[in-house]
Amino acid sequence: MVVGVLTLNLSIPEAMSLKDKRSAIKSLKDRLAGRHNVSVAEVDDLDEHRSSVMGVAMVSNDRRFTDSCLSKIVDEVRKSRGVVLMTYEIELL
């Protein structure tokens, strides 16, 4: 069993309030969870309206598959409107 954990540090430059941020983050979370069958949660910077740290988790039986799926998620986040990917980290456990 392989557990993949992706940590995304995001900037939300257009957010003027926590409501704007939550709208952008909810949209991204729902899209990633629906398309990639992963668990997604905002894990840090909850009260900062222009930044967010999201965690993405995936479990499978193939290390290469898990790494590939998490890399595809990174590519999708890079192309997303409303958020800017600052840094990310992929861990395979």
C-alpha distances in whole Angstrom, upper triangle without the diagonal:
4,7,10,13,17,20,23,26,29,33,34,38,40,39,42,41,38,38,38,35,33,34,33,29,29,30,27,24,25,25,22,20,22,22,18,16,15,16,19,22,25,24,27,31,31,35,35,37,36,33,29,26,23,19,17,13,11,7,6,5,7,8,12,12,10,13,16,15,16,19,20,20,22,25,25,26,28,30,30,34,35,32,32,29,30,27,23,20,16,14,10,9
4,6,10,13,16,19,23,25,29,31,35,37,36,39,38,35,36,35,32,31,32,30,27,27,27,24,22,23,23,19,18,21,20,16,15,13,15,17,19,22,21,24,28,28,32,32,34,33,29,26,23,20,16,14,11,8,6,5,6,7,6,10,10,7,10,13,12,12,15,17,17,19,21,22,23,25,27,27,31,32,29,28,25,26,23,19,16,13,10,7,6
4,7,10,13,16,20,22,26,28,32,33,32,36,34,31,32,32,28,27,28,27,23,23,24,22,19,21,21,17,16,19,18,15,14,11,12,14,16,18,17,21,24,25,28,29,30,29,26,23,19,16,13,11,7,6,5,7,9,9,8,11,11,8,10,13,12,11,14,16,15,17,20,20,20,23,25,25,28,29,26,26,22,23,20,17,14,11,8,6,5
4,7,10,13,17,19,23,25,28,30,30,33,32,29,30,29,26,25,26,24,21,21,22,19,17,19,18,15,14,17,16,13,13,10,11,12,14,16,16,19,22,23,27,26,28,27,23,20,16,14,10,8,6,5,6,8,11,10,8,10,10,6,7,10,9,8,11,13,12,13,16,17,17,19,21,22,25,25,22,22,19,20,17,13,10,7,6,5,6
4,7,10,13,16,20,22,25,27,26,30,29,26,27,26,23,22,23,21,18,19,20,17,15,17,17,14,14,17,17,14,13,10,10,10,11,13,12,15,18,19,23,23,24,23,20,16,13,10,7,6,5,7,9,12,14,14,12,14,13,9,9,12,11,8,11,13,11,12,15,16,15,17,20,20,23,23,20,19,16,17,14,10,8,6,5,6,8
4,6,10,12,16,18,22,24,23,27,26,23,25,24,20,20,21,19,16,17,18,14,13,16,16,12,13,16,16,13,14,10,10,9,11,12,11,13,16,18,21,21,22,20,17,14,10,8,6,5,6,9,12,14,17,16,14,14,14,10,10,12,10,7,9,11,9,9,12,13,12,14,17,17,20,20,16,16,12,13,11,7,6,5,6,9,11
4,7,10,13,16,19,22,21,24,23,21,22,21,18,18,20,17,14,16,17,14,13,16,16,13,15,18,18,16,16,13,12,10,10,10,9,10,13,15,18,17,18,17,13,10,7,6,5,6,9,12,15,18,20,20,17,18,18,14,13,15,14,10,11,14,11,10,13,14,12,14,17,16,19,18,15,14,11,11,8,5,5,7,8,12,14
4,6,10,12,16,18,18,21,20,18,20,19,15,16,17,14,12,14,15,12,12,15,15,12,14,18,17,16,17,14,13,10,10,9,10,10,12,14,17,15,16,14,11,8,6,5,6,8,11,14,18,20,23,22,20,20,19,16,15,16,14,11,11,13,10,8,12,12,9,10,14,13,15,15,11,10,7,8,6,5,7,9,12,15,17
4,7,10,13,16,15,18,18,17,19,17,14,15,17,14,12,15,16,13,14,17,17,15,17,20,20,19,21,17,16,13,12,10,10,9,9,12,14,12,13,11,8,6,5,7,9,11,15,18,21,24,27,26,23,23,23,20,18,19,18,14,15,16,13,11,14,14,11,11,15,14,15,14,10,9,6,5,5,6,9,12,15,18,20
4,7,9,12,12,15,15,14,16,14,11,13,14,11,9,13,14,11,12,16,16,14,17,20,20,19,21,18,17,14,13,10,12,10,10,12,14,11,11,8,6,5,6,8,11,13,17,20,23,26,29,28,26,25,24,22,20,21,19,16,16,16,13,11,13,13,9,10,12,11,12,10,6,6,5,5,7,9,12,15,18,21,23
4,6,9,9,12,13,13,15,12,10,12,14,11,10,14,15,13,15,18,18,17,20,22,22,22,24,21,20,17,16,13,14,12,10,12,13,10,9,6,4,6,9,11,14,17,20,23,27,29,33,31,29,29,28,25,24,24,22,19,19,19,16,14,16,15,11,11,13,12,11,9,6,5,6,7,10,12,15,18,21,25,27
4,6,6,9,10,10,12,9,7,10,11,8,9,12,13,12,14,17,17,17,20,21,22,22,24,22,21,17,16,13,15,14,12,12,13,10,8,5,6,8,11,12,16,18,22,25,28,31,34,33,31,31,30,27,26,26,24,21,21,21,18,16,17,16,12,12,13,11,10,6,5,6,9,10,13,15,19,21,24,27,29
4,6,8,11,12,13,10,9,13,13,11,12,16,16,15,18,20,20,20,23,25,25,26,28,26,25,21,20,17,19,17,14,15,15,11,9,6,8,11,14,16,20,22,25,28,32,34,38,37,34,34,33,30,29,28,27,24,24,23,21,19,19,18,15,14,15,13,11,7,7,8,11,12,15,18,21,24,27,30,33
4,6,9,11,12,8,8,12,11,10,12,15,15,15,18,20,19,21,23,24,25,26,28,26,26,22,21,18,20,19,16,16,16,13,9,8,10,13,16,18,21,23,27,30,33,36,39,38,37,36,34,32,31,30,28,26,26,25,22,20,21,19,16,16,16,13,10,7,8,10,14,15,18,21,24,27,30,33,35
4,6,7,8,5,5,9,9,8,10,13,14,14,16,18,19,20,22,24,25,26,27,26,24,20,19,16,18,16,14,13,12,10,6,6,9,11,15,16,20,22,26,29,32,35,39,38,36,36,34,32,31,31,29,26,26,25,22,21,22,20,17,17,18,15,12,8,9,12,15,16,19,21,24,26,29,32,34
4,7,8,6,8,11,11,12,14,16,17,18,20,21,22,24,26,27,28,29,31,29,27,23,21,18,20,18,15,14,12,10,7,8,11,14,18,19,23,25,29,32,36,38,42,42,40,40,38,35,35,34,32,30,30,29,26,25,26,24,21,21,21,18,16,12,13,15,18,19,22,24,27,30,32,35,37
4,5,5,6,9,10,11,12,14,16,17,18,20,22,23,24,26,28,29,29,28,25,22,19,16,18,16,13,12,10,9,6,8,11,13,17,18,22,24,28,31,34,37,41,41,39,39,38,35,34,34,32,29,30,29,26,25,27,24,21,22,23,19,17,14,14,17,19,20,22,24,27,29,32,35,36
4,5,5,6,9,10,10,12,14,15,16,18,20,21,22,24,26,26,27,25,22,19,16,13,15,14,11,9,7,7,5,8,10,11,14,15,19,21,24,28,31,34,38,38,37,37,35,32,32,32,30,27,28,28,24,24,25,23,20,22,22,19,17,14,14,16,18,19,21,22,25,27,29,32,33
4,5,5,6,9,10,10,12,14,15,16,18,20,21,22,24,26,26,24,22,19,17,14,17,16,14,11,11,11,8,11,13,13,16,17,20,22,25,28,31,35,38,38,37,38,36,33,33,33,30,28,29,28,24,24,26,23,20,22,22,18,17,13,14,18,20,21,23,24,27,29,31,33,35
4,6,5,6,9,10,11,13,14,16,17,19,20,21,23,24,25,24,22,19,17,15,17,17,14,13,12,11,8,9,11,12,16,16,20,21,25,28,31,34,38,38,36,36,34,32,31,31,28,26,27,26,22,22,23,21,18,19,19,15,13,10,11,15,17,19,21,22,25,27,30,32,34
4,5,5,6,8,10,11,12,14,16,17,18,20,21,22,23,21,19,16,14,11,14,13,11,10,10,9,6,7,8,8,12,13,16,18,22,25,28,31,35,35,33,33,31,29,28,28,26,23,24,23,20,19,21,18,15,17,17,14,12,9,9,12,14,16,18,19,22,24,26,29,31
4,5,5,6,8,10,10,12,14,15,16,18,20,21,21,19,17,14,12,10,13,13,12,9,10,10,8,10,11,10,12,12,15,17,20,23,26,29,33,33,32,32,30,28,28,28,25,23,24,23,20,20,21,19,16,18,19,15,14,11,11,15,16,18,20,20,22,24,26,28,30
4,6,5,6,9,10,11,12,14,16,17,18,20,21,20,18,15,14,12,16,16,15,13,14,14,11,12,13,12,15,14,17,18,21,24,27,30,34,34,33,33,31,28,28,28,25,23,24,23,19,20,21,18,15,18,17,14,12,10,11,15,17,19,21,21,24,25,27,30,31
4,6,5,6,9,10,11,12,14,16,17,18,19,18,17,14,13,12,15,15,14,13,14,13,11,11,11,10,13,12,15,16,20,22,26,28,32,32,31,30,28,26,25,25,22,20,21,20,16,16,17,14,12,14,14,10,9,6,7,11,13,16,18,18,21,22,25,27,29
4,5,5,6,9,10,11,12,14,15,16,17,15,14,10,9,8,12,12,12,11,13,12,11,11,10,8,10,9,12,13,16,19,23,25,29,29,28,28,26,23,23,23,20,18,19,18,14,15,16,14,11,14,14,11,11,9,8,11,12,15,16,16,18,20,22,24,26
4,5,5,6,8,10,11,12,14,15,16,14,13,10,9,9,13,14,15,13,15,15,13,14,14,11,13,11,13,13,16,19,22,25,29,29,28,28,26,23,24,24,20,19,20,19,16,17,18,15,13,16,16,13,13,12,12,15,16,18,19,19,21,21,23,25,27
4,6,5,6,9,10,11,12,14,15,15,14,11,12,12,16,17,17,16,18,17,15,15,15,13,15,13,15,15,17,19,23,25,29,29,28,28,25,23,23,23,19,18,19,18,14,16,16,13,11,15,14,10,10,10,11,14,15,18,20,19,21,22,24,26,28
4,6,5,6,9,10,11,12,13,12,12,9,10,11,14,16,16,15,18,17,15,15,14,12,12,10,12,12,15,17,20,22,26,26,25,24,22,20,20,19,16,15,16,14,11,12,13,10,8,11,11,8,9,9,9,12,12,15,16,15,18,18,21,23,25
4,6,5,6,8,10,11,11,10,9,6,7,8,12,14,15,14,17,17,16,16,15,12,12,9,10,9,12,14,17,20,24,24,23,23,21,18,19,19,15,14,16,15,11,13,15,12,10,14,14,11,13,13,12,14,14,17,17,16,17,17,19,21,22
4,6,5,6,9,10,10,10,10,8,10,12,15,18,19,17,20,20,19,19,18,15,15,12,13,12,14,15,18,21,24,25,25,24,22,19,21,20,16,16,18,16,13,15,16,13,12,16,16,13,14,14,14,17,17,20,21,19,20,20,22,23,25
4,6,5,6,8,10,10,11,10,12,14,17,20,21,20,22,22,20,20,19,16,16,13,14,12,14,15,18,20,24,24,23,23,20,18,19,18,14,14,16,13,10,13,13,10,10,14,13,10,12,13,13,16,16,19,20,18,20,19,22,23,25
4,5,5,6,8,7,8,8,11,13,16,18,20,19,22,22,21,20,18,15,15,11,11,9,11,12,15,17,20,20,20,19,17,15,15,15,11,10,12,10,7,10,11,8,9,12,12,11,13,15,13,15,14,18,17,15,17,16,18,19,21
4,6,6,5,5,6,6,10,13,15,18,20,19,23,23,22,22,20,17,16,12,11,9,10,10,13,15,19,19,20,20,17,15,16,16,12,12,15,13,10,13,15,12,12,16,16,14,17,18,17,19,17,20,20,17,18,17,18,19,20
4,6,6,8,9,10,13,16,19,22,24,22,26,26,25,24,23,20,19,16,15,12,13,13,15,17,20,21,21,21,18,16,18,17,13,14,16,14,12,15,16,13,14,17,17,15,17,19,18,20,20,23,23,21,21,20,21,22,23
4,6,8,11,12,15,18,20,23,25,24,27,27,26,25,23,21,20,16,16,13,14,13,15,16,19,19,20,19,15,15,16,14,11,12,14,11,9,13,13,10,12,15,15,14,16,18,18,20,19,22,22,19,20,19,21,20,23
4,6,9,10,14,17,19,22,24,24,27,27,26,25,23,20,19,15,14,10,11,9,12,12,16,15,16,15,12,11,13,11,8,9,11,9,8,12,12,11,12,15,16,15,18,20,19,20,18,21,20,17,18,16,17,17,19
4,7,10,13,17,19,22,24,24,27,27,27,27,24,21,19,16,14,10,10,8,10,11,15,15,16,16,13,12,14,14,10,11,14,12,11,14,16,14,15,19,19,18,21,22,21,22,21,23,22,19,19,17,18,17,18
4,6,10,13,15,18,21,21,24,25,25,24,22,18,16,12,10,7,6,5,8,11,14,15,15,16,13,11,13,13,9,9,13,12,10,13,15,14,14,17,18,17,20,21,19,20,18,21,19,16,16,14,15,14,16
4,7,11,12,16,18,18,21,22,23,23,20,16,14,10,8,6,5,7,10,13,16,17,17,19,16,13,15,16,13,12,15,15,12,14,17,16,15,19,20,18,21,21,19,20,18,21,19,16,16,14,15,15,16
4,7,9,13,15,14,18,18,19,19,16,13,11,7,6,5,7,9,13,16,19,20,19,20,18,15,16,17,14,12,15,15,11,13,16,14,13,16,18,16,18,18,15,17,15,18,17,14,14,14,15,16,17
4,6,9,12,11,15,15,16,17,14,10,9,6,5,7,9,12,15,19,22,23,22,23,21,18,19,20,17,15,17,18,14,15,18,16,14,18,19,17,19,17,15,17,16,17,16,15,15,15,16,18,19
4,6,8,7,11,12,13,13,11,7,6,4,6,9,12,15,19,22,25,26,24,25,24,20,21,22,19,16,19,19,15,15,18,17,14,17,19,16,18,16,13,15,14,15,15,14,15,16,17,19,20
4,7,7,11,12,14,15,11,8,6,5,6,10,12,16,19,22,25,26,24,25,24,21,21,23,20,17,19,21,17,17,20,19,16,19,21,19,21,19,16,17,15,16,15,13,14,15,16,18,19
4,5,8,9,12,12,9,6,5,7,9,13,15,19,22,25,29,29,27,28,27,23,23,25,23,19,21,22,19,18,21,21,17,19,22,20,21,18,15,16,15,14,14,14,15,17,18,20,21
4,6,5,8,9,6,5,6,9,12,16,18,22,25,29,32,32,30,31,30,26,26,27,25,22,23,24,21,19,22,21,18,19,22,19,20,17,14,15,14,14,14,15,17,19,21,24,25
4,6,8,10,8,7,8,10,13,16,19,22,25,29,32,33,31,32,31,27,27,28,26,23,25,25,21,21,24,22,19,21,23,20,20,17,15,17,17,17,17,18,19,21,22,25,26
4,6,9,9,9,11,13,16,20,22,26,29,33,36,36,35,35,34,31,30,32,29,26,28,28,25,24,26,25,21,23,25,22,21,18,16,18,18,18,19,20,22,24,26,29,30
4,6,6,7,10,13,16,20,23,26,30,33,36,36,34,35,34,30,30,31,29,25,26,27,23,22,24,23,19,21,22,20,19,15,14,15,16,15,17,18,21,23,25,28,30
4,6,8,12,14,17,20,24,27,31,34,37,37,35,35,34,31,30,31,29,26,26,26,23,22,23,22,18,19,21,18,16,13,12,13,15,15,18,19,22,25,27,30,31
4,7,11,13,17,20,23,26,30,33,36,36,34,34,32,30,28,29,27,24,24,24,21,19,21,20,16,16,18,15,14,11,9,10,12,12,15,17,20,23,25,29,31
4,7,10,14,16,20,23,27,30,33,32,30,30,29,26,25,26,24,21,21,22,19,17,19,18,14,15,17,15,14,11,9,9,10,10,12,13,16,19,22,25,27
4,6,10,13,16,20,23,26,30,29,27,28,27,23,23,23,21,18,19,20,16,15,17,17,13,14,17,14,15,12,9,10,10,10,11,12,14,17,19,22,24
4,7,10,13,17,20,23,27,26,24,25,24,20,20,21,19,16,17,18,15,13,16,16,13,14,17,15,17,15,11,12,10,10,10,9,11,13,15,18,20
4,7,10,14,17,20,23,23,22,22,21,18,17,18,16,13,15,16,12,12,15,14,11,14,16,14,16,15,12,12,11,12,11,10,11,12,14,16,18
4,7,10,14,17,20,20,18,19,18,15,15,17,14,11,14,15,12,12,15,15,13,15,18,16,19,18,15,15,13,14,12,10,10,10,11,13,15
4,7,11,14,17,17,16,17,15,12,12,14,11,8,11,12,9,10,14,13,12,15,17,16,19,19,16,16,14,16,14,11,10,9,10,12,13
4,7,10,14,14,13,15,13,10,11,13,11,9,12,13,11,13,16,16,15,18,20,19,22,22,20,20,17,19,17,13,12,10,10,10,11
4,7,10,11,11,12,10,7,10,11,9,8,12,13,11,14,16,16,16,19,21,20,24,24,22,22,20,21,19,15,14,11,11,9,10
4,7,9,9,12,10,7,11,13,11,11,14,15,15,17,19,19,20,23,24,24,27,28,26,26,23,25,22,19,16,13,12,10,10
4,6,8,10,8,7,10,12,10,12,15,15,16,18,20,20,21,24,25,26,29,30,28,28,25,27,24,21,18,15,13,11,11
4,7,9,8,8,11,13,13,14,17,18,18,21,22,23,24,27,28,29,32,34,31,31,28,30,27,23,20,17,15,11,11
4,6,5,6,9,10,11,13,14,16,17,19,20,21,23,25,26,27,31,33,30,30,26,28,25,21,19,15,14,10,11
4,6,5,6,9,10,11,12,14,16,17,19,20,21,23,25,26,30,31,28,27,24,25,22,18,16,12,11,7,9
4,5,5,6,9,10,10,12,14,15,16,18,20,21,23,25,28,30,27,26,23,24,21,18,16,12,12,10,12
4,6,5,6,9,10,11,12,14,15,17,19,20,21,23,26,28,26,25,22,24,22,18,17,13,13,11,13
4,5,5,6,9,10,11,13,14,15,17,19,20,21,25,26,24,23,20,22,19,16,14,10,10,8,10
4,6,5,6,9,10,11,12,14,15,17,19,20,24,25,22,21,18,19,17,13,11,8,9,7,11
4,6,5,6,9,10,11,12,14,15,17,19,22,24,22,21,18,20,18,15,13,11,12,11,15
4,5,5,6,9,10,11,13,14,16,17,20,22,20,20,17,19,17,14,13,11,12,12,15
4,5,5,6,9,10,11,13,15,15,19,20,18,17,14,16,14,10,10,7,10,10,13
4,5,5,6,9,10,11,13,14,18,20,17,16,13,15,13,10,10,8,11,12,16
4,5,5,6,9,10,11,12,16,18,16,16,14,16,15,13,13,12,14,15,18
4,5,5,6,9,10,10,14,16,14,14,11,14,13,11,12,11,14,15,18
4,5,5,6,9,10,14,15,12,11,8,11,10,8,10,9,13,15,18
4,6,5,7,9,13,15,13,12,10,13,12,11,13,13,16,18,21
4,5,5,6,10,13,11,11,10,14,14,13,15,15,18,20,23
4,5,5,8,10,8,8,7,10,11,10,13,14,17,19,22
4,6,9,10,8,7,6,9,10,11,14,15,19,21,24
4,7,10,9,9,9,13,14,14,17,18,22,24,27
4,6,6,8,9,13,15,15,18,19,22,24,27
4,6,8,11,14,16,17,21,22,25,28,31
4,7,10,13,16,17,21,22,26,28,31
4,7,9,12,13,17,19,22,25,28
4,6,9,11,15,17,21,24,27
4,6,8,11,14,17,20,23
4,7,11,14,17,21,23
4,7,10,14,17,20
4,7,10,13,16
4,7,10,13
4,7,10
4,6
4
